[in-house]
Amino acid sequence: MLTWREIFLYSENNPLIFSQYLFLFLFTIGFGIFTVLHRNVRWRNIYLLAFSLFFYYKSGGLYFWLLVLSTVVDFYCGRAIYRSDREFKRRAILVFSLVSNLGLLFFFKYSYYFVGLINDVFGTQLKAINFLAVFANEGFGASHDIFDIALPVGISFYTFQTLSYTIDIYRRNLEPARNIIDFGFFVTFFPQLVAGPIVRAADFLPQIYKKFALTRAEFGAAVYLIMAGMFKKMVVSDYVSINFVDRVFDNPLSYSGFSNLMAIYGYSIQIYCDFSGYSDMAIGLAALLGFKLPLNFNSPYIATSITDFWRRWHISLSTWLRDYLYISLGGNRKGKVRTYINLMLTMLLGGLWHGAATRFIIWGGLHGAALAVHKVWMRYVPWSGNQSWWYKFLMGVLTFHFVAFCWIYFRAENLQVVRDMLGQIAWHFVDSGIWPRIVEYKWVFFIMAIGFMGHWLPASWKKEASDWYSSIPDLAKAAVFAVIIFVAYQAQSADIQPFIYFRF
């Protein structure tokens, strides 16, 4: 039985996420209220803004004030840029928006990392101080640890979202939102708020002025996406993570090279099912409310090149980096060498966006180098355009294993773990045998296989499954949904795991 505290108050040990019973309960109640208000566009938007702020408070606590601050700053910056005809003033306001947003992001996400680098290089004993904790302690008599800087949930996502708004207005590609309520609704819309997709104002703002419209087929497709997302997250990602991947990455020297290799494959499907599962649920929830969010994943592990992979993986981030960073650096307009440098800088910063650690920079650097190599390959190798099935298969296998190799840096807690895993694979591959490990982890490997097979199914098959679900009677829909939810929660072997990208 839920208490009022569980429903209305933030819990640091139990933040609200899509796969919790509590979220299903709150969304059901919230959707019921929505059905009463949805015909009035203005009241619908105000209600969804309020619900979204409540959702963020339940997910991130009082850091929702930072979200409010970013929203207010960028709304008025966007309006001022649009109204000004003086280029110097427009640029100064844009710089203020960039500095204020990126400054907050840098402080909360990178303070420890760069202070640590300074201490290592210069032998100092500097410490990062949480100015918000100091303010709360001094102004309100609180007793927060001033050296503890917690990362606000989703700050990387909503920062990029609000920045794209002011940049697009500066580039004269966008008119500002009519009022701060509409802009706040765009920024805080709860399905994609904490882990994407990163939504552009040009795509979303026009939707908030339209009346609600949802066909029977669209309703069925939305619920299907929610079910698929929950299955990916709770049945595949969480099970593989808890029962195998986490154990190996926490202590790779205790496992054979074969087990380490399977853990790398396991993490590859874990992170895909975790992140694409969230995106599926976000897109489905938004569709139920009458809003269309962009596709964020398109079967990335069938990619036949690293360029193709980044057209399929975290599409909203890769296109954001392309449009607002790579092109701003000059893109491919300033010669071949600059193109490769721009690619590398973009991916290095993309790696740093994911986390304040050297291993994320290495991860981004590896992908940047691979993108540059692929451009050279396509330019100078005669058979690079080969369309035969065997060539595509070979390139697909190579691409997948390169991506899987890079995931080691993404998942490992430190570079020593990377060295230990690669060492085990190279020198102790068959220690303790392969078959005994297959038998020991048969259910984990079976779930991994289900995850990969589901991912590799033809897109037409997935579309047919969605269409079939949309076409069956409502009672049958409810029965299928209940079965999927039951299976998802039965697959839990521990507490519900937070989504991986919540930490970014």
WODAJO-V214970 format. One record per residue. RES is the residue in three letters. SS is DSSP state (2 for helix, 1 for strand, 0 for the rest). OMEGA is omega as a letter, one per 20 degrees, with the letter a starting at -180 (NA if undefined). D_FIRST is the distance of its C-alpha to the first C-alpha in whole Angstrom. Layout:
res->RES ss->SS omega->OMEGA d_first->D_FIRST
res->RES ss->SS omega->OMEGA d_first->D_FIRST
This chain:
res->MET ss->0 omega->a d_first->0
res->LEU ss->0 omega->r d_first->4
res->THR ss->0 omega->a d_first->6
res->TRP ss->2 omega->r d_first->10
res->ARG ss->2 omega->r d_first->12
res->GLU ss->2 omega->a d_first->10
res->ILE ss->2 omega->a d_first->11
res->PHE ss->2 omega->a d_first->14
res->LEU ss->0 omega->r d_first->15
res->TYR ss->0 omega->r d_first->17
res->SER ss->0 omega->a d_first->17
res->GLU ss->0 omega->a d_first->20
res->ASN ss->0 omega->a d_first->18
res->ASN ss->0 omega->a d_first->16
res->PRO ss->0 omega->a d_first->18
res->LEU ss->0 omega->r d_first->17
res->ILE ss->0 omega->a d_first->18
res->PHE ss->0 omega->a d_first->19
res->SER ss->0 omega->r d_first->18
res->GLN ss->0 omega->r d_first->14
res->TYR ss->2 omega->a d_first->11
res->LEU ss->2 omega->r d_first->11
res->PHE ss->2 omega->r d_first->14
res->LEU ss->2 omega->r d_first->14
res->PHE ss->2 omega->a d_first->12
res->LEU ss->2 omega->a d_first->14
res->PHE ss->2 omega->r d_first->17
res->THR ss->2 omega->r d_first->16
res->ILE ss->2 omega->a d_first->16
res->GLY ss->2 omega->a d_first->19
res->PHE ss->2 omega->r d_first->21
res->GLY ss->2 omega->r d_first->20
res->ILE ss->2 omega->r d_first->22
res->PHE ss->2 omega->a d_first->24
res->THR ss->2 omega->r d_first->26
res->VAL ss->2 omega->a d_first->27
res->LEU ss->2 omega->a d_first->28
res->HIS ss->0 omega->a d_first->30
res->ARG ss->0 omega->r d_first->33
res->ASN ss->0 omega->a d_first->34
res->VAL ss->2 omega->a d_first->35
res->ARG ss->2 omega->a d_first->35
res->TRP ss->2 omega->r d_first->31
res->ARG ss->2 omega->a d_first->30
res->ASN ss->2 omega->r d_first->31
res->ILE ss->2 omega->r d_first->30
res->TYR ss->2 omega->a d_first->26
res->LEU ss->2 omega->r d_first->26
res->LEU ss->2 omega->a d_first->28
res->ALA ss->2 omega->r d_first->25
res->PHE ss->2 omega->a d_first->22
res->SER ss->2 omega->r d_first->24
res->LEU ss->2 omega->r d_first->25
res->PHE ss->2 omega->r d_first->21
res->PHE ss->2 omega->a d_first->20
res->TYR ss->2 omega->r d_first->23
res->TYR ss->2 omega->r d_first->22
res->LYS ss->2 omega->r d_first->18
res->SER ss->2 omega->a d_first->20
res->GLY ss->2 omega->r d_first->23
res->GLY ss->2 omega->a d_first->23
res->LEU ss->2 omega->r d_first->26
res->TYR ss->2 omega->r d_first->28
res->PHE ss->2 omega->r d_first->27
res->TRP ss->2 omega->r d_first->30
res->LEU ss->2 omega->r d_first->32
res->LEU ss->2 omega->r d_first->31
res->VAL ss->2 omega->r d_first->32
res->LEU ss->2 omega->r d_first->36
res->SER ss->2 omega->r d_first->37
res->THR ss->2 omega->a d_first->36
res->VAL ss->2 omega->a d_first->38
res->VAL ss->2 omega->a d_first->41
res->ASP ss->2 omega->r d_first->41
res->PHE ss->2 omega->a d_first->41
res->TYR ss->2 omega->r d_first->44
res->CYS ss->2 omega->r d_first->46
res->GLY ss->2 omega->r d_first->46
res->ARG ss->2 omega->a d_first->47
res->ALA ss->2 omega->r d_first->50
res->ILE ss->2 omega->a d_first->51
res->TYR ss->2 omega->a d_first->51
res->ARG ss->2 omega->a d_first->53
res->SER ss->0 omega->r d_first->56
res->ASP ss->0 omega->a d_first->59
res->ARG ss->0 omega->a d_first->60
res->GLU ss->2 omega->a d_first->59
res->PHE ss->2 omega->a d_first->59
res->LYS ss->2 omega->r d_first->56
res->ARG ss->2 omega->a d_first->54
res->ARG ss->2 omega->r d_first->54
res->ALA ss->2 omega->r d_first->54
res->ILE ss->2 omega->r d_first->51
res->LEU ss->2 omega->r d_first->49
res->VAL ss->2 omega->r d_first->50
res->PHE ss->2 omega->r d_first->48
res->SER ss->2 omega->r d_first->45
res->LEU ss->2 omega->a d_first->46
res->VAL ss->2 omega->a d_first->46
res->SER ss->2 omega->a d_first->43
res->ASN ss->2 omega->a d_first->41
res->LEU ss->2 omega->r d_first->42
res->GLY ss->2 omega->r d_first->43
res->LEU ss->2 omega->r d_first->39
res->LEU ss->2 omega->a d_first->38
res->PHE ss->2 omega->a d_first->41
res->PHE ss->2 omega->a d_first->40
res->PHE ss->2 omega->a d_first->36
res->LYS ss->2 omega->a d_first->37
res->TYR ss->2 omega->a d_first->40
res->SER ss->2 omega->a d_first->41
res->TYR ss->2 omega->a d_first->40
res->TYR ss->2 omega->a d_first->42
res->PHE ss->2 omega->r d_first->45
res->VAL ss->2 omega->r d_first->46
res->GLY ss->2 omega->r d_first->46
res->LEU ss->2 omega->r d_first->48
res->ILE ss->2 omega->r d_first->50
res->ASN ss->2 omega->a d_first->50
res->ASP ss->2 omega->a d_first->51
res->VAL ss->2 omega->a d_first->54
res->PHE ss->2 omega->r d_first->55
res->GLY ss->0 omega->r d_first->54
res->THR ss->0 omega->r d_first->52
res->GLN ss->0 omega->a d_first->49
res->LEU ss->0 omega->r d_first->48
res->LYS ss->0 omega->r d_first->44
res->ALA ss->0 omega->a d_first->42
res->ILE ss->0 omega->r d_first->40
res->ASN ss->0 omega->a d_first->37
res->PHE ss->2 omega->r d_first->39
res->LEU ss->2 omega->r d_first->35
res->ALA ss->2 omega->r d_first->34
res->VAL ss->2 omega->r d_first->38
res->PHE ss->2 omega->a d_first->37
res->ALA ss->2 omega->a d_first->34
res->ASN ss->2 omega->a d_first->35
res->GLU ss->2 omega->a d_first->39
res->GLY ss->2 omega->a d_first->37
res->PHE ss->2 omega->r d_first->34
res->GLY ss->0 omega->r d_first->35
res->ALA ss->0 omega->a d_first->32
res->SER ss->0 omega->r d_first->32
res->HIS ss->0 omega->r d_first->32
res->ASP ss->0 omega->a d_first->34
res->ILE ss->0 omega->r d_first->36
res->PHE ss->0 omega->r d_first->37
res->ASP ss->0 omega->r d_first->34
res->ILE ss->0 omega->r d_first->34
res->ALA ss->0 omega->a d_first->31
res->LEU ss->0 omega->r d_first->31
res->PRO ss->0 omega->a d_first->29
res->VAL ss->0 omega->r d_first->27
res->GLY ss->0 omega->a d_first->29
res->ILE ss->2 omega->r d_first->32
res->SER ss->2 omega->a d_first->35
res->PHE ss->2 omega->a d_first->34
res->TYR ss->2 omega->r d_first->34
res->THR ss->2 omega->r d_first->37
res->PHE ss->2 omega->a d_first->39
res->GLN ss->2 omega->a d_first->37
res->THR ss->2 omega->r d_first->39
res->LEU ss->2 omega->r d_first->42
res->SER ss->2 omega->r d_first->43
res->TYR ss->2 omega->a d_first->43
res->THR ss->2 omega->r d_first->45
res->ILE ss->2 omega->r d_first->47
res->ASP ss->2 omega->r d_first->47
res->ILE ss->2 omega->r d_first->48
res->TYR ss->2 omega->r d_first->51
res->ARG ss->0 omega->a d_first->52
res->ARG ss->0 omega->r d_first->53
res->ASN ss->0 omega->a d_first->50
res->LEU ss->0 omega->r d_first->48
res->GLU ss->0 omega->a d_first->48
res->PRO ss->0 omega->r d_first->45
res->ALA ss->0 omega->a d_first->42
res->ARG ss->0 omega->a d_first->43
res->ASN ss->0 omega->a d_first->40
res->ILE ss->2 omega->r d_first->38
res->ILE ss->2 omega->a d_first->35
res->ASP ss->2 omega->r d_first->36
res->PHE ss->2 omega->r d_first->37
res->GLY ss->2 omega->r d_first->33
res->PHE ss->2 omega->r d_first->32
res->PHE ss->2 omega->a d_first->34
res->VAL ss->2 omega->a d_first->33
res->THR ss->2 omega->a d_first->29
res->PHE ss->0 omega->a d_first->28
res->PHE ss->2 omega->a d_first->25
res->PRO ss->2 omega->a d_first->26
res->GLN ss->2 omega->a d_first->29
res->LEU ss->2 omega->a d_first->28
res->VAL ss->0 omega->r d_first->27
res->ALA ss->0 omega->r d_first->29
res->GLY ss->0 omega->j d_first->31
res->PRO ss->0 omega->r d_first->33
res->ILE ss->0 omega->a d_first->36
res->VAL ss->0 omega->r d_first->36
res->ARG ss->0 omega->r d_first->40
res->ALA ss->2 omega->a d_first->40
res->ALA ss->2 omega->r d_first->43
res->ASP ss->2 omega->a d_first->41
res->PHE ss->2 omega->a d_first->38
res->LEU ss->2 omega->r d_first->39
res->PRO ss->2 omega->a d_first->41
res->GLN ss->2 omega->a d_first->38
res->ILE ss->2 omega->r d_first->36
res->TYR ss->0 omega->a d_first->39
res->LYS ss->0 omega->r d_first->39
res->LYS ss->0 omega->a d_first->37
res->PHE ss->0 omega->r d_first->34
res->ALA ss->0 omega->a d_first->35
res->LEU ss->0 omega->r d_first->33
res->THR ss->0 omega->r d_first->35
res->ARG ss->2 omega->r d_first->34
res->ALA ss->2 omega->r d_first->35
res->GLU ss->2 omega->r d_first->33
res->PHE ss->2 omega->r d_first->30
res->GLY ss->2 omega->r d_first->30
res->ALA ss->2 omega->r d_first->32
res->ALA ss->2 omega->r d_first->29
res->VAL ss->2 omega->r d_first->26
res->TYR ss->2 omega->r d_first->28
res->LEU ss->2 omega->r d_first->28
res->ILE ss->2 omega->r d_first->25
res->MET ss->2 omega->a d_first->24
res->ALA ss->2 omega->r d_first->27
res->GLY ss->2 omega->r d_first->26
res->MET ss->2 omega->r d_first->23
res->PHE ss->2 omega->r d_first->25
res->LYS ss->2 omega->a d_first->27
res->LYS ss->2 omega->a d_first->25
res->MET ss->2 omega->a d_first->23
res->VAL ss->2 omega->a d_first->25
res->VAL ss->2 omega->a d_first->28
res->SER ss->2 omega->a d_first->28
res->ASP ss->2 omega->a d_first->25
res->TYR ss->2 omega->a d_first->26
res->VAL ss->2 omega->a d_first->30
res->SER ss->2 omega->a d_first->29
res->ILE ss->2 omega->a d_first->27
res->ASN ss->2 omega->a d_first->29
res->PHE ss->2 omega->a d_first->33
res->VAL ss->2 omega->a d_first->33
res->ASP ss->2 omega->a d_first->32
res->ARG ss->2 omega->a d_first->34
res->VAL ss->2 omega->a d_first->37
res->PHE ss->2 omega->r d_first->37
res->ASP ss->2 omega->a d_first->36
res->ASN ss->0 omega->a d_first->39
res->PRO ss->2 omega->a d_first->41
res->LEU ss->2 omega->r d_first->44
res->SER ss->2 omega->a d_first->42
res->TYR ss->0 omega->r d_first->42
res->SER ss->0 omega->r d_first->45
res->GLY ss->2 omega->r d_first->47
res->PHE ss->2 omega->r d_first->45
res->SER ss->2 omega->r d_first->42
res->ASN ss->2 omega->r d_first->42
res->LEU ss->2 omega->r d_first->43
res->MET ss->2 omega->r d_first->41
res->ALA ss->2 omega->r d_first->38
res->ILE ss->2 omega->r d_first->40
res->TYR ss->2 omega->a d_first->40
res->GLY ss->2 omega->r d_first->36
res->TYR ss->2 omega->r d_first->35
res->SER ss->2 omega->r d_first->37
res->ILE ss->2 omega->r d_first->35
res->GLN ss->2 omega->a d_first->32
res->ILE ss->2 omega->r d_first->33
res->TYR ss->2 omega->a d_first->34
res->CYS ss->2 omega->r d_first->31
res->ASP ss->2 omega->a d_first->28
res->PHE ss->2 omega->r d_first->30
res->SER ss->2 omega->r d_first->31
res->GLY ss->2 omega->r d_first->28
res->TYR ss->2 omega->a d_first->26
res->SER ss->2 omega->r d_first->29
res->ASP ss->2 omega->r d_first->29
res->MET ss->2 omega->r d_first->25
res->ALA ss->2 omega->a d_first->27
res->ILE ss->2 omega->r d_first->30
res->GLY ss->2 omega->r d_first->28
res->LEU ss->2 omega->r d_first->25
res->ALA ss->2 omega->a d_first->28
res->ALA ss->2 omega->r d_first->30
res->LEU ss->2 omega->r d_first->27
res->LEU ss->0 omega->r d_first->28
res->GLY ss->0 omega->a d_first->32
res->PHE ss->0 omega->a d_first->33
res->LYS ss->0 omega->r d_first->34
res->LEU ss->0 omega->a d_first->34
res->PRO ss->0 omega->r d_first->37
res->LEU ss->0 omega->a d_first->37
res->ASN ss->0 omega->r d_first->36
res->PHE ss->0 omega->a d_first->37
res->ASN ss->0 omega->r d_first->40
res->SER ss->0 omega->a d_first->40
res->PRO ss->2 omega->a d_first->41
res->TYR ss->2 omega->r d_first->42
res->ILE ss->2 omega->a d_first->45
res->ALA ss->0 omega->r d_first->47
res->THR ss->0 omega->r d_first->50
res->SER ss->0 omega->r d_first->51
res->ILE ss->2 omega->r d_first->49
res->THR ss->2 omega->r d_first->50
res->ASP ss->2 omega->r d_first->48
res->PHE ss->2 omega->a d_first->45
res->TRP ss->2 omega->r d_first->45
res->ARG ss->2 omega->a d_first->45
res->ARG ss->2 omega->a d_first->42
res->TRP ss->0 omega->r d_first->40
res->HIS ss->0 omega->a d_first->38
res->ILE ss->2 omega->a d_first->40
res->SER ss->2 omega->r d_first->39
res->LEU ss->2 omega->a d_first->40
res->SER ss->2 omega->r d_first->43
res->THR ss->2 omega->r d_first->44
res->TRP ss->2 omega->r d_first->43
res->LEU ss->2 omega->r d_first->45
res->ARG ss->2 omega->a d_first->48
res->ASP ss->2 omega->a d_first->48
res->TYR ss->2 omega->r d_first->48
res->LEU ss->2 omega->a d_first->49
res->TYR ss->2 omega->a d_first->51
res->ILE ss->2 omega->r d_first->53
res->SER ss->2 omega->r d_first->53
res->LEU ss->2 omega->a d_first->55
res->GLY ss->0 omega->r d_first->57
res->GLY ss->0 omega->r d_first->56
res->ASN ss->0 omega->a d_first->59
res->ARG ss->0 omega->a d_first->61
res->LYS ss->0 omega->r d_first->63
res->GLY ss->0 omega->a d_first->64
res->LYS ss->2 omega->a d_first->63
res->VAL ss->2 omega->r d_first->63
res->ARG ss->2 omega->r d_first->61
res->THR ss->2 omega->a d_first->59
res->TYR ss->2 omega->r d_first->58
res->ILE ss->2 omega->r d_first->57
res->ASN ss->2 omega->r d_first->55
res->LEU ss->2 omega->a d_first->53
res->MET ss->2 omega->r d_first->53
res->LEU ss->2 omega->a d_first->52
res->THR ss->2 omega->a d_first->49
res->MET ss->2 omega->r d_first->47
res->LEU ss->2 omega->r d_first->48
res->LEU ss->2 omega->r d_first->46
res->GLY ss->2 omega->r d_first->43
res->GLY ss->2 omega->r d_first->43
res->LEU ss->2 omega->r d_first->42
res->TRP ss->2 omega->a d_first->40
res->HIS ss->2 omega->r d_first->38
res->GLY ss->0 omega->a d_first->38
res->ALA ss->0 omega->r d_first->40
res->ALA ss->0 omega->a d_first->41
res->THR ss->2 omega->a d_first->45
res->ARG ss->2 omega->r d_first->43
res->PHE ss->2 omega->r d_first->42
res->ILE ss->2 omega->r d_first->45
res->ILE ss->2 omega->r d_first->47
res->TRP ss->2 omega->r d_first->45
res->GLY ss->2 omega->r d_first->46
res->GLY ss->2 omega->r d_first->49
res->LEU ss->2 omega->r d_first->49
res->HIS ss->2 omega->r d_first->48
res->GLY ss->2 omega->r d_first->51
res->ALA ss->2 omega->r d_first->53
res->ALA ss->2 omega->r d_first->52
res->LEU ss->2 omega->r d_first->52
res->ALA ss->2 omega->r d_first->56
res->VAL ss->2 omega->r d_first->57
res->HIS ss->2 omega->r d_first->56
res->LYS ss->2 omega->r d_first->58
res->VAL ss->2 omega->r d_first->61
res->TRP ss->2 omega->a d_first->61
res->MET ss->2 omega->a d_first->60
res->ARG ss->2 omega->a d_first->63
res->TYR ss->2 omega->a d_first->66
res->VAL ss->0 omega->a d_first->65
res->PRO ss->2 omega->a d_first->67
res->TRP ss->2 omega->a d_first->64
res->SER ss->2 omega->r d_first->61
res->GLY ss->2 omega->a d_first->61
res->ASN ss->0 omega->a d_first->61
res->GLN ss->0 omega->a d_first->59
res->SER ss->0 omega->a d_first->59
res->TRP ss->2 omega->a d_first->56
res->TRP ss->2 omega->r d_first->57
res->TYR ss->2 omega->r d_first->58
res->LYS ss->2 omega->r d_first->54
res->PHE ss->2 omega->r d_first->53
res->LEU ss->2 omega->a d_first->54
res->MET ss->2 omega->r d_first->53
res->GLY ss->2 omega->r d_first->50
res->VAL ss->2 omega->r d_first->50
res->LEU ss->2 omega->a d_first->51
res->THR ss->2 omega->a d_first->49
res->PHE ss->2 omega->a d_first->46
res->HIS ss->2 omega->r d_first->47
res->PHE ss->2 omega->r d_first->48
res->VAL ss->2 omega->r d_first->44
res->ALA ss->2 omega->r d_first->43
res->PHE ss->2 omega->r d_first->45
res->CYS ss->2 omega->r d_first->44
res->TRP ss->2 omega->r d_first->41
res->ILE ss->2 omega->r d_first->41
res->TYR ss->2 omega->a d_first->42
res->PHE ss->2 omega->a d_first->39
res->ARG ss->2 omega->a d_first->37
res->ALA ss->0 omega->a d_first->39
res->GLU ss->0 omega->r d_first->38
res->ASN ss->0 omega->a d_first->41
res->LEU ss->2 omega->r d_first->45
res->GLN ss->2 omega->r d_first->45
res->VAL ss->2 omega->r d_first->43
res->VAL ss->2 omega->a d_first->45
res->ARG ss->2 omega->a d_first->48
res->ASP ss->2 omega->a d_first->46
res->MET ss->2 omega->r d_first->45
res->LEU ss->2 omega->r d_first->48
res->GLY ss->2 omega->r d_first->50
res->GLN ss->2 omega->r d_first->48
res->ILE ss->2 omega->a d_first->49
res->ALA ss->2 omega->a d_first->52
res->TRP ss->2 omega->a d_first->53
res->HIS ss->0 omega->a d_first->51
res->PHE ss->0 omega->a d_first->50
res->VAL ss->0 omega->r d_first->50
res->ASP ss->0 omega->a d_first->49
res->SER ss->0 omega->r d_first->48
res->GLY ss->0 omega->r d_first->48
res->ILE ss->0 omega->a d_first->47
res->TRP ss->2 omega->r d_first->46
res->PRO ss->2 omega->r d_first->44
res->ARG ss->2 omega->r d_first->42
res->ILE ss->2 omega->r d_first->41
res->VAL ss->2 omega->a d_first->40
res->GLU ss->2 omega->a d_first->38
res->TYR ss->0 omega->a d_first->36
res->LYS ss->2 omega->a d_first->37
res->TRP ss->2 omega->r d_first->33
res->VAL ss->2 omega->a d_first->33
res->PHE ss->2 omega->r d_first->36
res->PHE ss->2 omega->r d_first->35
res->ILE ss->2 omega->r d_first->32
res->MET ss->2 omega->r d_first->35
res->ALA ss->2 omega->r d_first->37
res->ILE ss->2 omega->r d_first->35
res->GLY ss->2 omega->a d_first->34
res->PHE ss->2 omega->a d_first->38
res->MET ss->2 omega->r d_first->39
res->GLY ss->2 omega->r d_first->36
res->HIS ss->2 omega->a d_first->37
res->TRP ss->2 omega->r d_first->41
res->LEU ss->0 omega->r d_first->41
res->PRO ss->0 omega->a d_first->43
res->ALA ss->2 omega->r d_first->42
res->SER ss->2 omega->r d_first->43
res->TRP ss->2 omega->r d_first->41
res->LYS ss->2 omega->r d_first->38
res->LYS ss->2 omega->r d_first->39
res->GLU ss->2 omega->r d_first->39
res->ALA ss->2 omega->r d_first->36
res->SER ss->2 omega->r d_first->34
res->ASP ss->2 omega->r d_first->37
res->TRP ss->2 omega->a d_first->36
res->TYR ss->2 omega->a d_first->32
res->SER ss->2 omega->a d_first->33
res->SER ss->2 omega->a d_first->35
res->ILE ss->0 omega->a d_first->33
res->PRO ss->0 omega->a d_first->32
res->ASP ss->2 omega->r d_first->28
res->LEU ss->2 omega->r d_first->27
res->ALA ss->2 omega->r d_first->28
res->LYS ss->2 omega->a d_first->27
res->ALA ss->2 omega->r d_first->23
res->ALA ss->2 omega->r d_first->24
res->VAL ss->2 omega->r d_first->25
res->PHE ss->2 omega->a d_first->23
res->ALA ss->2 omega->r d_first->20
res->VAL ss->2 omega->a d_first->22
res->ILE ss->2 omega->r d_first->23
res->ILE ss->2 omega->r d_first->19
res->PHE ss->2 omega->r d_first->18
res->VAL ss->2 omega->a d_first->22
res->ALA ss->2 omega->a d_first->21
res->TYR ss->2 omega->r d_first->17
res->GLN ss->2 omega->a d_first->19
res->ALA ss->0 omega->r d_first->22
res->GLN ss->0 omega->r d_first->20
res->SER ss->0 omega->r d_first->21
res->ALA ss->0 omega->r d_first->20
res->ASP ss->0 omega->r d_first->17
res->ILE ss->0 omega->a d_first->18
res->GLN ss->0 omega->r d_first->21
res->PRO ss->0 omega->r d_first->22
res->PHE ss->0 omega->a d_first->25
res->ILE ss->2 omega->a d_first->28
res->TYR ss->2 omega->r d_first->30
res->PHE ss->2 omega->a d_first->27
res->ARG ss->2 omega->a d_first->29
res->PHE ss->0 omega->NA d_first->32
